Structure formats: C-alpha cells, structure tokens
Amino acid sequence: MSNEKSTFDKVAYNNSFNAQAYDRINLTVPKGQKDLIKAHAEKQGESVNGYIYKLIVADMAREGEKGQS
C-alpha cells in the first residue's frame, strides 16, 4: 500500500511540475502516421516530442526567429 501512495505522489508531483513548466501543443496526424513518426524519431535517438521540438527550433532559427534550445 505504501508503494502505491509513493507512486501516486510522484505522479502528482510530475503532473504539477509539467503544468507549471511546460505549455502543451496537441498534434493530429493522419491514421497510420503516428507509428511511422515514432519509429523515425527513435532512429534519430529522440522521443517524438523531442524530435518535433528540435525540428521546429531549427526551422525557426533558419528564419531568424529566436526560440529556446
């Protein structure tokens, strides 16, 4: 029982931290593309989120816009 409580506390803490530290953007892709995107990101050594973020930041940099790395 104590293990369940500590797991719940960790999840609650992580959710609270993420809500304060990050903005969310939902991405919708055509059916069947999600697994292809995930596999490609993994080949690049990235999570889907990390891979997409890296691409957006690189694109913004090419256009001279400032973003965070």
Phi and psi restraints in degrees (range 20) as a CNS / XPLOR table:
assign (resid 1 and name C) (resid 2 and name N)
       (resid 2 and name CA) (resid 2 and name C) 1.0 -64.6 20.0 2
assign (resid 2 and name N) (resid 2 and name CA)
       (resid 2 and name C) (resid 3 and name N) 1.0 -32.2 20.0 2
assign (resid 2 and name C) (resid 3 and name N)
       (resid 3 and name CA) (resid 3 and name C) 1.0 -65.1 20.0 2
assign (resid 3 and name N) (resid 3 and name CA)
       (resid 3 and name C) (resid 4 and name N) 1.0 -40.0 20.0 2
assign (resid 3 and name C) (resid 4 and name N)
       (resid 4 and name CA) (resid 4 and name C) 1.0 -62.6 20.0 2
assign (resid 4 and name N) (resid 4 and name CA)
       (resid 4 and name C) (resid 5 and name N) 1.0 -41.4 20.0 2
assign (resid 4 and name C) (resid 5 and name N)
       (resid 5 and name CA) (resid 5 and name C) 1.0 -65.6 20.0 2
assign (resid 5 and name N) (resid 5 and name CA)
       (resid 5 and name C) (resid 6 and name N) 1.0 -45.2 20.0 2
assign (resid 5 and name C) (resid 6 and name N)
       (resid 6 and name CA) (resid 6 and name C) 1.0 -65.7 20.0 2
assign (resid 6 and name N) (resid 6 and name CA)
       (resid 6 and name C) (resid 7 and name N) 1.0 -35.6 20.0 2
assign (resid 6 and name C) (resid 7 and name N)
       (resid 7 and name CA) (resid 7 and name C) 1.0 -65.1 20.0 2
assign (resid 7 and name N) (resid 7 and name CA)
       (resid 7 and name C) (resid 8 and name N) 1.0 -44.2 20.0 2
assign (resid 7 and name C) (resid 8 and name N)
       (resid 8 and name CA) (resid 8 and name C) 1.0 -61.7 20.0 2
assign (resid 8 and name N) (resid 8 and name CA)
       (resid 8 and name C) (resid 9 and name N) 1.0 -43.4 20.0 2
assign (resid 8 and name C) (resid 9 and name N)
       (resid 9 and name CA) (resid 9 and name C) 1.0 -61.3 20.0 2
assign (resid 9 and name N) (resid 9 and name CA)
       (resid 9 and name C) (resid 10 and name N) 1.0 -40.0 20.0 2
assign (resid 9 and name C) (resid 10 and name N)
       (resid 10 and name CA) (resid 10 and name C) 1.0 -65.4 20.0 2
assign (resid 10 and name N) (resid 10 and name CA)
       (resid 10 and name C) (resid 11 and name N) 1.0 -43.3 20.0 2
assign (resid 10 and name C) (resid 11 and name N)
       (resid 11 and name CA) (resid 11 and name C) 1.0 -63.7 20.0 2
assign (resid 11 and name N) (resid 11 and name CA)
       (resid 11 and name C) (resid 12 and name N) 1.0 -45.2 20.0 2
assign (resid 11 and name C) (resid 12 and name N)
       (resid 12 and name CA) (resid 12 and name C) 1.0 -61.5 20.0 2
assign (resid 12 and name N) (resid 12 and name CA)
       (resid 12 and name C) (resid 13 and name N) 1.0 -42.4 20.0 2
assign (resid 12 and name C) (resid 13 and name N)
       (resid 13 and name CA) (resid 13 and name C) 1.0 -62.5 20.0 2
assign (resid 13 and name N) (resid 13 and name CA)
       (resid 13 and name C) (resid 14 and name N) 1.0 -47.2 20.0 2
assign (resid 13 and name C) (resid 14 and name N)
       (resid 14 and name CA) (resid 14 and name C) 1.0 -61.3 20.0 2
assign (resid 14 and name N) (resid 14 and name CA)
       (resid 14 and name C) (resid 15 and name N) 1.0 -43.1 20.0 2
assign (resid 14 and name C) (resid 15 and name N)
       (resid 15 and name CA) (resid 15 and name C) 1.0 -62.3 20.0 2
assign (resid 15 and name N) (resid 15 and name CA)
       (resid 15 and name C) (resid 16 and name N) 1.0 -42.0 20.0 2
assign (resid 15 and name C) (resid 16 and name N)
       (resid 16 and name CA) (resid 16 and name C) 1.0 -64.7 20.0 2
assign (resid 16 and name N) (resid 16 and name CA)
       (resid 16 and name C) (resid 17 and name N) 1.0 -45.6 20.0 2
assign (resid 16 and name C) (resid 17 and name N)
       (resid 17 and name CA) (resid 17 and name C) 1.0 -60.8 20.0 2
assign (resid 17 and name N) (resid 17 and name CA)
       (resid 17 and name C) (resid 18 and name N) 1.0 -48.0 20.0 2
assign (resid 17 and name C) (resid 18 and name N)
       (resid 18 and name CA) (resid 18 and name C) 1.0 -61.3 20.0 2
assign (resid 18 and name N) (resid 18 and name CA)
       (resid 18 and name C) (resid 19 and name N) 1.0 -39.0 20.0 2
assign (resid 18 and name C) (resid 19 and name N)
       (resid 19 and name CA) (resid 19 and name C) 1.0 -63.6 20.0 2
assign (resid 19 and name N) (resid 19 and name CA)
       (resid 19 and name C) (resid 20 and name N) 1.0 -34.1 20.0 2
assign (resid 19 and name C) (resid 20 and name N)
       (resid 20 and name CA) (resid 20 and name C) 1.0 -82.4 20.0 2
assign (resid 20 and name N) (resid 20 and name CA)
       (resid 20 and name C) (resid 21 and name N) 1.0 -31.9 20.0 2
assign (resid 20 and name C) (resid 21 and name N)
       (resid 21 and name CA) (resid 21 and name C) 1.0 -97.7 20.0 2
assign (resid 21 and name N) (resid 21 and name CA)
       (resid 21 and name C) (resid 22 and name N) 1.0 -19.7 20.0 2
assign (resid 21 and name C) (resid 22 and name N)
       (resid 22 and name CA) (resid 22 and name C) 1.0 -131.2 20.0 2
assign (resid 22 and name N) (resid 22 and name CA)
       (resid 22 and name C) (resid 23 and name N) 1.0 148.5 20.0 2
assign (resid 22 and name C) (resid 23 and name N)
       (resid 23 and name CA) (resid 23 and name C) 1.0 -96.5 20.0 2
assign (resid 23 and name N) (resid 23 and name CA)
       (resid 23 and name C) (resid 24 and name N) 1.0 152.8 20.0 2
assign (resid 23 and name C) (resid 24 and name N)
       (resid 24 and name CA) (resid 24 and name C) 1.0 -109.2 20.0 2
assign (resid 24 and name N) (resid 24 and name CA)
       (resid 24 and name C) (resid 25 and name N) 1.0 141.2 20.0 2
assign (resid 24 and name C) (resid 25 and name N)
       (resid 25 and name CA) (resid 25 and name C) 1.0 -129.6 20.0 2
assign (resid 25 and name N) (resid 25 and name CA)
       (resid 25 and name C) (resid 26 and name N) 1.0 124.4 20.0 2
assign (resid 25 and name C) (resid 26 and name N)
       (resid 26 and name CA) (resid 26 and name C) 1.0 -90.4 20.0 2
assign (resid 26 and name N) (resid 26 and name CA)
       (resid 26 and name C) (resid 27 and name N) 1.0 137.5 20.0 2
assign (resid 26 and name C) (resid 27 and name N)
       (resid 27 and name CA) (resid 27 and name C) 1.0 -118.6 20.0 2
assign (resid 27 and name N) (resid 27 and name CA)
       (resid 27 and name C) (resid 28 and name N) 1.0 127.6 20.0 2
assign (resid 27 and name C) (resid 28 and name N)
       (resid 28 and name CA) (resid 28 and name C) 1.0 -111.4 20.0 2
assign (resid 28 and name N) (resid 28 and name CA)
       (resid 28 and name C) (resid 29 and name N) 1.0 129.2 20.0 2
assign (resid 28 and name C) (resid 29 and name N)
       (resid 29 and name CA) (resid 29 and name C) 1.0 -126.1 20.0 2
assign (resid 29 and name N) (resid 29 and name CA)
       (resid 29 and name C) (resid 30 and name N) 1.0 157.6 20.0 2
assign (resid 29 and name C) (resid 30 and name N)
       (resid 30 and name CA) (resid 30 and name C) 1.0 -60.0 20.0 2
assign (resid 30 and name N) (resid 30 and name CA)
       (resid 30 and name C) (resid 31 and name N) 1.0 149.9 20.0 2
assign (resid 30 and name C) (resid 31 and name N)
       (resid 31 and name CA) (resid 31 and name C) 1.0 -50.1 20.0 2
assign (resid 31 and name N) (resid 31 and name CA)
       (resid 31 and name C) (resid 32 and name N) 1.0 136.9 20.0 2
assign (resid 31 and name C) (resid 32 and name N)
       (resid 32 and name CA) (resid 32 and name C) 1.0 91.3 20.0 2
assign (resid 32 and name N) (resid 32 and name CA)
       (resid 32 and name C) (resid 33 and name N) 1.0 -17.2 20.0 2
assign (resid 32 and name C) (resid 33 and name N)
       (resid 33 and name CA) (resid 33 and name C) 1.0 -82.4 20.0 2
assign (resid 33 and name N) (resid 33 and name CA)
       (resid 33 and name C) (resid 34 and name N) 1.0 -26.7 20.0 2
assign (resid 33 and name C) (resid 34 and name N)
       (resid 34 and name CA) (resid 34 and name C) 1.0 -57.3 20.0 2
assign (resid 34 and name N) (resid 34 and name CA)
       (resid 34 and name C) (resid 35 and name N) 1.0 -48.9 20.0 2
assign (resid 34 and name C) (resid 35 and name N)
       (resid 35 and name CA) (resid 35 and name C) 1.0 -66.1 20.0 2
assign (resid 35 and name N) (resid 35 and name CA)
       (resid 35 and name C) (resid 36 and name N) 1.0 -35.9 20.0 2
assign (resid 35 and name C) (resid 36 and name N)
       (resid 36 and name CA) (resid 36 and name C) 1.0 -66.0 20.0 2
assign (resid 36 and name N) (resid 36 and name CA)
       (resid 36 and name C) (resid 37 and name N) 1.0 -42.2 20.0 2
assign (resid 36 and name C) (resid 37 and name N)
       (resid 37 and name CA) (resid 37 and name C) 1.0 -64.6 20.0 2
assign (resid 37 and name N) (resid 37 and name CA)
       (resid 37 and name C) (resid 38 and name N) 1.0 -44.1 20.0 2
assign (resid 37 and name C) (resid 38 and name N)
       (resid 38 and name CA) (resid 38 and name C) 1.0 -61.3 20.0 2
assign (resid 38 and name N) (resid 38 and name CA)
       (resid 38 and name C) (resid 39 and name N) 1.0 -44.8 20.0 2
assign (resid 38 and name C) (resid 39 and name N)
       (resid 39 and name CA) (resid 39 and name C) 1.0 -63.1 20.0 2
assign (resid 39 and name N) (resid 39 and name CA)
       (resid 39 and name C) (resid 40 and name N) 1.0 -40.8 20.0 2
assign (resid 39 and name C) (resid 40 and name N)
       (resid 40 and name CA) (resid 40 and name C) 1.0 -66.2 20.0 2
assign (resid 40 and name N) (resid 40 and name CA)
       (resid 40 and name C) (resid 41 and name N) 1.0 -43.3 20.0 2
assign (resid 40 and name C) (resid 41 and name N)
       (resid 41 and name CA) (resid 41 and name C) 1.0 -61.1 20.0 2
assign (resid 41 and name N) (resid 41 and name CA)
       (resid 41 and name C) (resid 42 and name N) 1.0 -42.4 20.0 2
assign (resid 41 and name C) (resid 42 and name N)
       (resid 42 and name CA) (resid 42 and name C) 1.0 -63.0 20.0 2
assign (resid 42 and name N) (resid 42 and name CA)
       (resid 42 and name C) (resid 43 and name N) 1.0 -37.1 20.0 2
assign (resid 42 and name C) (resid 43 and name N)
       (resid 43 and name CA) (resid 43 and name C) 1.0 -62.8 20.0 2
assign (resid 43 and name N) (resid 43 and name CA)
       (resid 43 and name C) (resid 44 and name N) 1.0 -28.9 20.0 2
assign (resid 43 and name C) (resid 44 and name N)
       (resid 44 and name CA) (resid 44 and name C) 1.0 -86.0 20.0 2
assign (resid 44 and name N) (resid 44 and name CA)
       (resid 44 and name C) (resid 45 and name N) 1.0 0.1 20.0 2
assign (resid 44 and name C) (resid 45 and name N)
       (resid 45 and name CA) (resid 45 and name C) 1.0 77.2 20.0 2
assign (resid 45 and name N) (resid 45 and name CA)
       (resid 45 and name C) (resid 46 and name N) 1.0 26.4 20.0 2
assign (resid 45 and name C) (resid 46 and name N)
       (resid 46 and name CA) (resid 46 and name C) 1.0 -126.6 20.0 2
assign (resid 46 and name N) (resid 46 and name CA)
       (resid 46 and name C) (resid 47 and name N) 1.0 158.4 20.0 2
assign (resid 46 and name C) (resid 47 and name N)
       (resid 47 and name CA) (resid 47 and name C) 1.0 -76.9 20.0 2
assign (resid 47 and name N) (resid 47 and name CA)
       (resid 47 and name C) (resid 48 and name N) 1.0 164.8 20.0 2
assign (resid 47 and name C) (resid 48 and name N)
       (resid 48 and name CA) (resid 48 and name C) 1.0 -59.5 20.0 2
assign (resid 48 and name N) (resid 48 and name CA)
       (resid 48 and name C) (resid 49 and name N) 1.0 -46.3 20.0 2
assign (resid 48 and name C) (resid 49 and name N)
       (resid 49 and name CA) (resid 49 and name C) 1.0 -60.1 20.0 2
assign (resid 49 and name N) (resid 49 and name CA)
       (resid 49 and name C) (resid 50 and name N) 1.0 -48.3 20.0 2
assign (resid 49 and name C) (resid 50 and name N)
       (resid 50 and name CA) (resid 50 and name C) 1.0 -62.7 20.0 2
assign (resid 50 and name N) (resid 50 and name CA)
       (resid 50 and name C) (resid 51 and name N) 1.0 -40.1 20.0 2
assign (resid 50 and name C) (resid 51 and name N)
       (resid 51 and name CA) (resid 51 and name C) 1.0 -65.8 20.0 2
assign (resid 51 and name N) (resid 51 and name CA)
       (resid 51 and name C) (resid 52 and name N) 1.0 -47.0 20.0 2
assign (resid 51 and name C) (resid 52 and name N)
       (resid 52 and name CA) (resid 52 and name C) 1.0 -63.7 20.0 2
assign (resid 52 and name N) (resid 52 and name CA)
       (resid 52 and name C) (resid 53 and name N) 1.0 -42.7 20.0 2
assign (resid 52 and name C) (resid 53 and name N)
       (resid 53 and name CA) (resid 53 and name C) 1.0 -61.6 20.0 2
assign (resid 53 and name N) (resid 53 and name CA)
       (resid 53 and name C) (resid 54 and name N) 1.0 -44.1 20.0 2
assign (resid 53 and name C) (resid 54 and name N)
       (resid 54 and name CA) (resid 54 and name C) 1.0 -60.2 20.0 2
assign (resid 54 and name N) (resid 54 and name CA)
       (resid 54 and name C) (resid 55 and name N) 1.0 -41.8 20.0 2
assign (resid 54 and name C) (resid 55 and name N)
       (resid 55 and name CA) (resid 55 and name C) 1.0 -63.7 20.0 2
assign (resid 55 and name N) (resid 55 and name CA)
       (resid 55 and name C) (resid 56 and name N) 1.0 -42.4 20.0 2
assign (resid 55 and name C) (resid 56 and name N)
       (resid 56 and name CA) (resid 56 and name C) 1.0 -65.3 20.0 2
assign (resid 56 and name N) (resid 56 and name CA)
       (resid 56 and name C) (resid 57 and name N) 1.0 -44.7 20.0 2
assign (resid 56 and name C) (resid 57 and name N)
       (resid 57 and name CA) (resid 57 and name C) 1.0 -62.4 20.0 2
assign (resid 57 and name N) (resid 57 and name CA)
       (resid 57 and name C) (resid 58 and name N) 1.0 -41.8 20.0 2
assign (resid 57 and name C) (resid 58 and name N)
       (resid 58 and name CA) (resid 58 and name C) 1.0 -64.3 20.0 2
assign (resid 58 and name N) (resid 58 and name CA)
       (resid 58 and name C) (resid 59 and name N) 1.0 -41.1 20.0 2
assign (resid 58 and name C) (resid 59 and name N)
       (resid 59 and name CA) (resid 59 and name C) 1.0 -64.9 20.0 2
assign (resid 59 and name N) (resid 59 and name CA)
       (resid 59 and name C) (resid 60 and name N) 1.0 -42.5 20.0 2
assign (resid 59 and name C) (resid 60 and name N)
       (resid 60 and name CA) (resid 60 and name C) 1.0 -63.5 20.0 2
assign (resid 60 and name N) (resid 60 and name CA)
       (resid 60 and name C) (resid 61 and name N) 1.0 -39.0 20.0 2
assign (resid 60 and name C) (resid 61 and name N)
       (resid 61 and name CA) (resid 61 and name C) 1.0 -64.7 20.0 2
assign (resid 61 and name N) (resid 61 and name CA)
       (resid 61 and name C) (resid 62 and name N) 1.0 -40.1 20.0 2
assign (resid 61 and name C) (resid 62 and name N)
       (resid 62 and name CA) (resid 62 and name C) 1.0 -61.5 20.0 2
assign (resid 62 and name N) (resid 62 and name CA)
       (resid 62 and name C) (resid 63 and name N) 1.0 -31.4 20.0 2
assign (resid 62 and name C) (resid 63 and name N)
       (resid 63 and name CA) (resid 63 and name C) 1.0 -92.9 20.0 2
assign (resid 63 and name N) (resid 63 and name CA)
       (resid 63 and name C) (resid 64 and name N) 1.0 5.7 20.0 2
assign (resid 63 and name C) (resid 64 and name N)
       (resid 64 and name CA) (resid 64 and name C) 1.0 80.8 20.0 2
assign (resid 64 and name N) (resid 64 and name CA)
       (resid 64 and name C) (resid 65 and name N) 1.0 12.1 20.0 2
assign (resid 64 and name C) (resid 65 and name N)
       (resid 65 and name CA) (resid 65 and name C) 1.0 -90.2 20.0 2
assign (resid 65 and name N) (resid 65 and name CA)
       (resid 65 and name C) (resid 66 and name N) 1.0 144.5 20.0 2
assign (resid 65 and name C) (resid 66 and name N)
       (resid 66 and name CA) (resid 66 and name C) 1.0 -91.9 20.0 2
assign (resid 66 and name N) (resid 66 and name CA)
       (resid 66 and name C) (resid 67 and name N) 1.0 130.2 20.0 2
assign (resid 66 and name C) (resid 67 and name N)
       (resid 67 and name CA) (resid 67 and name C) 1.0 -136.9 20.0 2
assign (resid 67 and name N) (resid 67 and name CA)
       (resid 67 and name C) (resid 68 and name N) 1.0 173.6 20.0 2
assign (resid 67 and name C) (resid 68 and name N)
       (resid 68 and name CA) (resid 68 and name C) 1.0 -88.5 20.0 2
assign (resid 68 and name N) (resid 68 and name CA)
       (resid 68 and name C) (resid 69 and name N) 1.0 148.3 20.0 2
